[in-house]
């Protein structure tokens, strides 16, 4: 997925920075739904931080549920998405898979699927780097 762009939507809860949603933008027609049964996303990929309140999307989005996430023992810093399950769900709702431009996932679902908090820690580190003022 060389054309993807990853954004993380965050909020402040009880004065704590909390990453909420993980957005993977790839554009319409990027995924070959007939050839690919899954895709894997490296969580170390660069991402953009955006406050939850500021998020507005005019692109066709598909939420990815926890049961559509995959792990691969040879890809420890990645999570996968079972495209067959997503395709089935979209078609069952009468939607068009070819128009989907981005996936939206809960950060907590990714962490649970990976059984780790690595993603939140990386996001928090990026936030600190972005908001730390050198004296």
CNS distance restraints for C-alpha pairs under 8 A (distance, minus, plus):
assign (resid   1 and name CA) (resid  26 and name CA) 7.50 0.50 0.50
assign (resid   3 and name CA) (resid  26 and name CA) 5.93 0.50 0.50
assign (resid   4 and name CA) (resid  24 and name CA) 6.53 0.50 0.50
assign (resid   4 and name CA) (resid  25 and name CA) 5.37 0.50 0.50
assign (resid   4 and name CA) (resid  26 and name CA) 4.38 0.50 0.50
assign (resid   4 and name CA) (resid  27 and name CA) 7.77 0.50 0.50
assign (resid   5 and name CA) (resid  24 and name CA) 5.89 0.50 0.50
assign (resid   5 and name CA) (resid  25 and name CA) 5.05 0.50 0.50
assign (resid   5 and name CA) (resid  26 and name CA) 6.53 0.50 0.50
assign (resid   5 and name CA) (resid  47 and name CA) 6.98 0.50 0.50
assign (resid   6 and name CA) (resid  22 and name CA) 7.12 0.50 0.50
assign (resid   6 and name CA) (resid  23 and name CA) 5.55 0.50 0.50
assign (resid   6 and name CA) (resid  24 and name CA) 4.70 0.50 0.50
assign (resid   6 and name CA) (resid  25 and name CA) 6.21 0.50 0.50
assign (resid   6 and name CA) (resid  45 and name CA) 7.69 0.50 0.50
assign (resid   6 and name CA) (resid  46 and name CA) 6.93 0.50 0.50
assign (resid   6 and name CA) (resid  47 and name CA) 4.69 0.50 0.50
assign (resid   6 and name CA) (resid  48 and name CA) 6.35 0.50 0.50
assign (resid   7 and name CA) (resid  22 and name CA) 6.02 0.50 0.50
assign (resid   7 and name CA) (resid  23 and name CA) 5.04 0.50 0.50
assign (resid   7 and name CA) (resid  24 and name CA) 6.69 0.50 0.50
assign (resid   7 and name CA) (resid  47 and name CA) 5.04 0.50 0.50
assign (resid   7 and name CA) (resid  48 and name CA) 4.46 0.50 0.50
assign (resid   7 and name CA) (resid  49 and name CA) 5.82 0.50 0.50
assign (resid   7 and name CA) (resid  50 and name CA) 6.92 0.50 0.50
assign (resid   8 and name CA) (resid  19 and name CA) 6.67 0.50 0.50
assign (resid   8 and name CA) (resid  20 and name CA) 7.23 0.50 0.50
assign (resid   8 and name CA) (resid  21 and name CA) 5.68 0.50 0.50
assign (resid   8 and name CA) (resid  22 and name CA) 4.73 0.50 0.50
assign (resid   8 and name CA) (resid  23 and name CA) 6.12 0.50 0.50
assign (resid   8 and name CA) (resid  47 and name CA) 6.68 0.50 0.50
assign (resid   8 and name CA) (resid  48 and name CA) 6.04 0.50 0.50
assign (resid   8 and name CA) (resid  49 and name CA) 5.03 0.50 0.50
assign (resid   8 and name CA) (resid  50 and name CA) 6.08 0.50 0.50
assign (resid   8 and name CA) (resid 123 and name CA) 7.80 0.50 0.50
assign (resid   9 and name CA) (resid  19 and name CA) 6.10 0.50 0.50
assign (resid   9 and name CA) (resid  20 and name CA) 5.64 0.50 0.50
assign (resid   9 and name CA) (resid  21 and name CA) 5.02 0.50 0.50
assign (resid   9 and name CA) (resid  22 and name CA) 6.49 0.50 0.50
assign (resid   9 and name CA) (resid  23 and name CA) 7.68 0.50 0.50
assign (resid   9 and name CA) (resid  49 and name CA) 6.13 0.50 0.50
assign (resid   9 and name CA) (resid  50 and name CA) 4.87 0.50 0.50
assign (resid   9 and name CA) (resid  51 and name CA) 5.33 0.50 0.50
assign (resid   9 and name CA) (resid  52 and name CA) 4.99 0.50 0.50
assign (resid   9 and name CA) (resid  55 and name CA) 7.42 0.50 0.50
assign (resid  10 and name CA) (resid  17 and name CA) 7.00 0.50 0.50
assign (resid  10 and name CA) (resid  18 and name CA) 5.53 0.50 0.50
assign (resid  10 and name CA) (resid  19 and name CA) 4.21 0.50 0.50
assign (resid  10 and name CA) (resid  20 and name CA) 5.07 0.50 0.50
assign (resid  10 and name CA) (resid  21 and name CA) 6.91 0.50 0.50
assign (resid  10 and name CA) (resid  49 and name CA) 7.24 0.50 0.50
assign (resid  10 and name CA) (resid  50 and name CA) 6.31 0.50 0.50
assign (resid  10 and name CA) (resid  51 and name CA) 4.95 0.50 0.50
assign (resid  10 and name CA) (resid  52 and name CA) 5.22 0.50 0.50
assign (resid  11 and name CA) (resid  17 and name CA) 6.13 0.50 0.50
assign (resid  11 and name CA) (resid  18 and name CA) 5.40 0.50 0.50
assign (resid  11 and name CA) (resid  19 and name CA) 6.52 0.50 0.50
assign (resid  11 and name CA) (resid  20 and name CA) 6.89 0.50 0.50
assign (resid  11 and name CA) (resid  51 and name CA) 5.86 0.50 0.50
assign (resid  11 and name CA) (resid  52 and name CA) 5.61 0.50 0.50
assign (resid  11 and name CA) (resid  53 and name CA) 7.77 0.50 0.50
assign (resid  12 and name CA) (resid  16 and name CA) 5.16 0.50 0.50
assign (resid  12 and name CA) (resid  17 and name CA) 4.80 0.50 0.50
assign (resid  12 and name CA) (resid  18 and name CA) 5.80 0.50 0.50
assign (resid  13 and name CA) (resid  17 and name CA) 6.75 0.50 0.50
assign (resid  13 and name CA) (resid  18 and name CA) 6.71 0.50 0.50
assign (resid  17 and name CA) (resid 124 and name CA) 7.29 0.50 0.50
assign (resid  18 and name CA) (resid 120 and name CA) 7.99 0.50 0.50
assign (resid  18 and name CA) (resid 124 and name CA) 7.97 0.50 0.50
assign (resid  19 and name CA) (resid 107 and name CA) 6.61 0.50 0.50
assign (resid  19 and name CA) (resid 120 and name CA) 6.43 0.50 0.50
assign (resid  19 and name CA) (resid 123 and name CA) 7.02 0.50 0.50
assign (resid  19 and name CA) (resid 124 and name CA) 7.70 0.50 0.50
assign (resid  20 and name CA) (resid  52 and name CA) 7.78 0.50 0.50
assign (resid  20 and name CA) (resid 106 and name CA) 5.97 0.50 0.50
assign (resid  20 and name CA) (resid 107 and name CA) 5.48 0.50 0.50
assign (resid  20 and name CA) (resid 108 and name CA) 7.36 0.50 0.50
assign (resid  21 and name CA) (resid 104 and name CA) 6.66 0.50 0.50
assign (resid  21 and name CA) (resid 105 and name CA) 5.58 0.50 0.50
assign (resid  21 and name CA) (resid 106 and name CA) 4.55 0.50 0.50
assign (resid  21 and name CA) (resid 107 and name CA) 5.24 0.50 0.50
assign (resid  22 and name CA) (resid 104 and name CA) 5.83 0.50 0.50
assign (resid  22 and name CA) (resid 105 and name CA) 5.08 0.50 0.50
assign (resid  22 and name CA) (resid 106 and name CA) 6.04 0.50 0.50
assign (resid  22 and name CA) (resid 107 and name CA) 5.82 0.50 0.50
assign (resid  23 and name CA) (resid 102 and name CA) 6.88 0.50 0.50
assign (resid  23 and name CA) (resid 103 and name CA) 5.79 0.50 0.50
assign (resid  23 and name CA) (resid 104 and name CA) 4.64 0.50 0.50
assign (resid  23 and name CA) (resid 105 and name CA) 6.40 0.50 0.50
assign (resid  24 and name CA) (resid 102 and name CA) 5.38 0.50 0.50
assign (resid  24 and name CA) (resid 103 and name CA) 5.16 0.50 0.50
assign (resid  24 and name CA) (resid 104 and name CA) 6.50 0.50 0.50
assign (resid  25 and name CA) (resid 101 and name CA) 6.09 0.50 0.50
assign (resid  25 and name CA) (resid 102 and name CA) 4.20 0.50 0.50
assign (resid  25 and name CA) (resid 103 and name CA) 6.56 0.50 0.50
assign (resid  26 and name CA) (resid  30 and name CA) 6.29 0.50 0.50
assign (resid  26 and name CA) (resid 101 and name CA) 5.72 0.50 0.50
assign (resid  26 and name CA) (resid 102 and name CA) 5.75 0.50 0.50
assign (resid  27 and name CA) (resid 100 and name CA) 7.27 0.50 0.50
assign (resid  27 and name CA) (resid 101 and name CA) 4.14 0.50 0.50
assign (resid  27 and name CA) (resid 102 and name CA) 6.52 0.50 0.50
assign (resid  28 and name CA) (resid  98 and name CA) 6.31 0.50 0.50
assign (resid  28 and name CA) (resid  99 and name CA) 5.14 0.50 0.50
assign (resid  28 and name CA) (resid 100 and name CA) 5.47 0.50 0.50
assign (resid  28 and name CA) (resid 101 and name CA) 4.45 0.50 0.50
assign (resid  28 and name CA) (resid 102 and name CA) 7.98 0.50 0.50
assign (resid  29 and name CA) (resid  98 and name CA) 5.49 0.50 0.50
assign (resid  29 and name CA) (resid  99 and name CA) 6.68 0.50 0.50
assign (resid  29 and name CA) (resid 100 and name CA) 7.55 0.50 0.50
assign (resid  29 and name CA) (resid 101 and name CA) 7.61 0.50 0.50
assign (resid  31 and name CA) (resid  36 and name CA) 7.45 0.50 0.50
assign (resid  31 and name CA) (resid  98 and name CA) 7.88 0.50 0.50
assign (resid  32 and name CA) (resid  36 and name CA) 5.97 0.50 0.50
assign (resid  33 and name CA) (resid  37 and name CA) 7.25 0.50 0.50
assign (resid  33 and name CA) (resid  83 and name CA) 7.22 0.50 0.50
assign (resid  33 and name CA) (resid  84 and name CA) 7.98 0.50 0.50
assign (resid  33 and name CA) (resid  87 and name CA) 7.55 0.50 0.50
assign (resid  33 and name CA) (resid  97 and name CA) 7.67 0.50 0.50
assign (resid  33 and name CA) (resid  98 and name CA) 7.75 0.50 0.50
assign (resid  36 and name CA) (resid  83 and name CA) 7.05 0.50 0.50
assign (resid  37 and name CA) (resid  82 and name CA) 6.19 0.50 0.50
assign (resid  37 and name CA) (resid  83 and name CA) 5.06 0.50 0.50
assign (resid  37 and name CA) (resid  84 and name CA) 5.40 0.50 0.50
assign (resid  38 and name CA) (resid  80 and name CA) 6.54 0.50 0.50
assign (resid  38 and name CA) (resid  81 and name CA) 5.43 0.50 0.50
assign (resid  38 and name CA) (resid  82 and name CA) 4.59 0.50 0.50
assign (resid  38 and name CA) (resid  83 and name CA) 4.85 0.50 0.50
assign (resid  38 and name CA) (resid  84 and name CA) 7.17 0.50 0.50
assign (resid  39 and name CA) (resid  80 and name CA) 5.40 0.50 0.50
assign (resid  39 and name CA) (resid  81 and name CA) 5.46 0.50 0.50
assign (resid  39 and name CA) (resid  82 and name CA) 7.00 0.50 0.50
assign (resid  39 and name CA) (resid  83 and name CA) 7.16 0.50 0.50
assign (resid  40 and name CA) (resid  78 and name CA) 6.13 0.50 0.50
assign (resid  40 and name CA) (resid  79 and name CA) 5.48 0.50 0.50
assign (resid  40 and name CA) (resid  80 and name CA) 4.07 0.50 0.50
assign (resid  40 and name CA) (resid  81 and name CA) 6.44 0.50 0.50
assign (resid  41 and name CA) (resid  45 and name CA) 7.99 0.50 0.50
assign (resid  41 and name CA) (resid  78 and name CA) 5.24 0.50 0.50
assign (resid  41 and name CA) (resid  79 and name CA) 5.53 0.50 0.50
assign (resid  41 and name CA) (resid  80 and name CA) 6.14 0.50 0.50
assign (resid  42 and name CA) (resid  77 and name CA) 5.87 0.50 0.50
assign (resid  42 and name CA) (resid  78 and name CA) 4.26 0.50 0.50
assign (resid  42 and name CA) (resid  79 and name CA) 6.80 0.50 0.50
assign (resid  43 and name CA) (resid  77 and name CA) 5.94 0.50 0.50
assign (resid  43 and name CA) (resid  78 and name CA) 5.52 0.50 0.50
assign (resid  43 and name CA) (resid  79 and name CA) 7.42 0.50 0.50
assign (resid  43 and name CA) (resid 119 and name CA) 6.64 0.50 0.50
assign (resid  44 and name CA) (resid  77 and name CA) 7.17 0.50 0.50
assign (resid  44 and name CA) (resid 122 and name CA) 7.93 0.50 0.50
assign (resid  49 and name CA) (resid 127 and name CA) 7.42 0.50 0.50
assign (resid  50 and name CA) (resid  54 and name CA) 6.82 0.50 0.50
assign (resid  50 and name CA) (resid  55 and name CA) 6.92 0.50 0.50
assign (resid  51 and name CA) (resid  55 and name CA) 6.71 0.50 0.50
assign (resid  59 and name CA) (resid 100 and name CA) 7.96 0.50 0.50
assign (resid  59 and name CA) (resid 101 and name CA) 6.18 0.50 0.50
assign (resid  59 and name CA) (resid 102 and name CA) 7.32 0.50 0.50
assign (resid  60 and name CA) (resid  99 and name CA) 6.61 0.50 0.50
assign (resid  60 and name CA) (resid 100 and name CA) 5.13 0.50 0.50
assign (resid  60 and name CA) (resid 101 and name CA) 5.29 0.50 0.50
assign (resid  60 and name CA) (resid 102 and name CA) 6.60 0.50 0.50
assign (resid  61 and name CA) (resid 100 and name CA) 5.79 0.50 0.50
assign (resid  61 and name CA) (resid 101 and name CA) 5.94 0.50 0.50
assign (resid  61 and name CA) (resid 102 and name CA) 4.88 0.50 0.50
assign (resid  61 and name CA) (resid 103 and name CA) 5.66 0.50 0.50
assign (resid  61 and name CA) (resid 104 and name CA) 6.81 0.50 0.50
assign (resid  62 and name CA) (resid 100 and name CA) 6.65 0.50 0.50
assign (resid  62 and name CA) (resid 102 and name CA) 6.38 0.50 0.50
assign (resid  62 and name CA) (resid 103 and name CA) 4.93 0.50 0.50
assign (resid  62 and name CA) (resid 104 and name CA) 6.06 0.50 0.50
assign (resid  63 and name CA) (resid 103 and name CA) 5.64 0.50 0.50
assign (resid  63 and name CA) (resid 104 and name CA) 4.59 0.50 0.50
assign (resid  63 and name CA) (resid 105 and name CA) 5.91 0.50 0.50
assign (resid  64 and name CA) (resid  68 and name CA) 6.42 0.50 0.50
assign (resid  64 and name CA) (resid  69 and name CA) 7.69 0.50 0.50
assign (resid  64 and name CA) (resid  81 and name CA) 7.87 0.50 0.50
assign (resid  64 and name CA) (resid  86 and name CA) 7.36 0.50 0.50
assign (resid  64 and name CA) (resid 103 and name CA) 6.41 0.50 0.50
assign (resid  64 and name CA) (resid 104 and name CA) 6.01 0.50 0.50
assign (resid  64 and name CA) (resid 105 and name CA) 5.31 0.50 0.50
assign (resid  65 and name CA) (resid  69 and name CA) 7.08 0.50 0.50
assign (resid  65 and name CA) (resid 105 and name CA) 6.99 0.50 0.50
assign (resid  65 and name CA) (resid 109 and name CA) 7.57 0.50 0.50
assign (resid  66 and name CA) (resid 109 and name CA) 5.39 0.50 0.50
assign (resid  66 and name CA) (resid 110 and name CA) 7.40 0.50 0.50
assign (resid  66 and name CA) (resid 113 and name CA) 7.17 0.50 0.50
assign (resid  68 and name CA) (resid  81 and name CA) 5.73 0.50 0.50
assign (resid  68 and name CA) (resid  82 and name CA) 5.22 0.50 0.50
assign (resid  68 and name CA) (resid  83 and name CA) 7.75 0.50 0.50
assign (resid  68 and name CA) (resid  85 and name CA) 6.25 0.50 0.50
assign (resid  68 and name CA) (resid  86 and name CA) 6.92 0.50 0.50
assign (resid  69 and name CA) (resid  79 and name CA) 6.91 0.50 0.50
assign (resid  69 and name CA) (resid  80 and name CA) 5.52 0.50 0.50
assign (resid  69 and name CA) (resid  81 and name CA) 4.69 0.50 0.50
assign (resid  69 and name CA) (resid  82 and name CA) 6.12 0.50 0.50
assign (resid  69 and name CA) (resid 110 and name CA) 7.40 0.50 0.50
assign (resid  69 and name CA) (resid 113 and name CA) 6.65 0.50 0.50
assign (resid  70 and name CA) (resid  79 and name CA) 5.83 0.50 0.50
assign (resid  70 and name CA) (resid  80 and name CA) 4.39 0.50 0.50
assign (resid  70 and name CA) (resid  81 and name CA) 5.67 0.50 0.50
assign (resid  70 and name CA) (resid  82 and name CA) 6.56 0.50 0.50
assign (resid  70 and name CA) (resid 113 and name CA) 7.05 0.50 0.50
assign (resid  71 and name CA) (resid  75 and name CA) 7.56 0.50 0.50
assign (resid  71 and name CA) (resid  76 and name CA) 7.75 0.50 0.50
assign (resid  71 and name CA) (resid  78 and name CA) 7.30 0.50 0.50
assign (resid  71 and name CA) (resid  79 and name CA) 5.35 0.50 0.50
assign (resid  71 and name CA) (resid  80 and name CA) 5.87 0.50 0.50
assign (resid  71 and name CA) (resid 113 and name CA) 7.06 0.50 0.50
assign (resid  71 and name CA) (resid 114 and name CA) 6.62 0.50 0.50
assign (resid  72 and name CA) (resid  76 and name CA) 6.76 0.50 0.50
assign (resid  72 and name CA) (resid  78 and name CA) 7.64 0.50 0.50
assign (resid  72 and name CA) (resid  79 and name CA) 7.28 0.50 0.50
assign (resid  72 and name CA) (resid  80 and name CA) 7.49 0.50 0.50
assign (resid  75 and name CA) (resid  79 and name CA) 7.74 0.50 0.50
assign (resid  79 and name CA) (resid 110 and name CA) 7.17 0.50 0.50
assign (resid  79 and name CA) (resid 113 and name CA) 7.80 0.50 0.50
assign (resid  79 and name CA) (resid 114 and name CA) 6.98 0.50 0.50
assign (resid  82 and name CA) (resid  86 and name CA) 6.59 0.50 0.50
assign (resid  83 and name CA) (resid  87 and name CA) 5.89 0.50 0.50
assign (resid  84 and name CA) (resid  88 and name CA) 6.12 0.50 0.50
assign (resid  85 and name CA) (resid  89 and name CA) 6.20 0.50 0.50
assign (resid  86 and name CA) (resid  90 and name CA) 6.17 0.50 0.50
assign (resid  87 and name CA) (resid  91 and name CA) 6.06 0.50 0.50
assign (resid  87 and name CA) (resid  97 and name CA) 6.37 0.50 0.50
assign (resid  88 and name CA) (resid  92 and name CA) 5.98 0.50 0.50
assign (resid  89 and name CA) (resid  93 and name CA) 6.38 0.50 0.50
assign (resid  90 and name CA) (resid  94 and name CA) 6.37 0.50 0.50
assign (resid  90 and name CA) (resid  95 and name CA) 5.08 0.50 0.50
assign (resid  90 and name CA) (resid  96 and name CA) 6.82 0.50 0.50
assign (resid  90 and name CA) (resid  97 and name CA) 6.44 0.50 0.50
assign (resid  91 and name CA) (resid  95 and name CA) 5.33 0.50 0.50
assign (resid  91 and name CA) (resid  96 and name CA) 6.81 0.50 0.50
assign (resid  91 and name CA) (resid  97 and name CA) 7.34 0.50 0.50
assign (resid  96 and name CA) (resid 100 and name CA) 7.35 0.50 0.50
assign (resid 105 and name CA) (resid 109 and name CA) 7.14 0.50 0.50
assign (resid 105 and name CA) (resid 110 and name CA) 7.39 0.50 0.50
assign (resid 106 and name CA) (resid 110 and name CA) 6.64 0.50 0.50
assign (resid 107 and name CA) (resid 111 and name CA) 6.26 0.50 0.50
assign (resid 107 and name CA) (resid 119 and name CA) 7.54 0.50 0.50
assign (resid 107 and name CA) (resid 120 and name CA) 7.41 0.50 0.50
assign (resid 108 and name CA) (resid 112 and name CA) 6.04 0.50 0.50
assign (resid 109 and name CA) (resid 113 and name CA) 6.06 0.50 0.50
assign (resid 110 and name CA) (resid 114 and name CA) 6.14 0.50 0.50
assign (resid 110 and name CA) (resid 119 and name CA) 7.99 0.50 0.50
assign (resid 111 and name CA) (resid 115 and name CA) 5.60 0.50 0.50
assign (resid 111 and name CA) (resid 116 and name CA) 5.26 0.50 0.50
assign (resid 111 and name CA) (resid 117 and name CA) 5.56 0.50 0.50
assign (resid 111 and name CA) (resid 118 and name CA) 7.34 0.50 0.50
assign (resid 111 and name CA) (resid 119 and name CA) 6.72 0.50 0.50
assign (resid 111 and name CA) (resid 120 and name CA) 7.95 0.50 0.50
assign (resid 112 and name CA) (resid 116 and name CA) 6.58 0.50 0.50
assign (resid 117 and name CA) (resid 121 and name CA) 6.35 0.50 0.50
assign (resid 118 and name CA) (resid 122 and name CA) 6.23 0.50 0.50
assign (resid 119 and name CA) (resid 123 and name CA) 6.22 0.50 0.50
assign (resid 120 and name CA) (resid 124 and name CA) 5.98 0.50 0.50
assign (resid 121 and name CA) (resid 125 and name CA) 6.11 0.50 0.50
assign (resid 122 and name CA) (resid 126 and name CA) 6.29 0.50 0.50
assign (resid 123 and name CA) (resid 127 and name CA) 6.23 0.50 0.50
assign (resid 124 and name CA) (resid 128 and name CA) 6.17 0.50 0.50
assign (resid 125 and name CA) (resid 129 and name CA) 6.18 0.50 0.50
assign (resid 126 and name CA) (resid 130 and name CA) 6.13 0.50 0.50
assign (resid 127 and name CA) (resid 131 and name CA) 6.13 0.50 0.50
assign (resid 128 and name CA) (resid 132 and name CA) 5.67 0.50 0.50
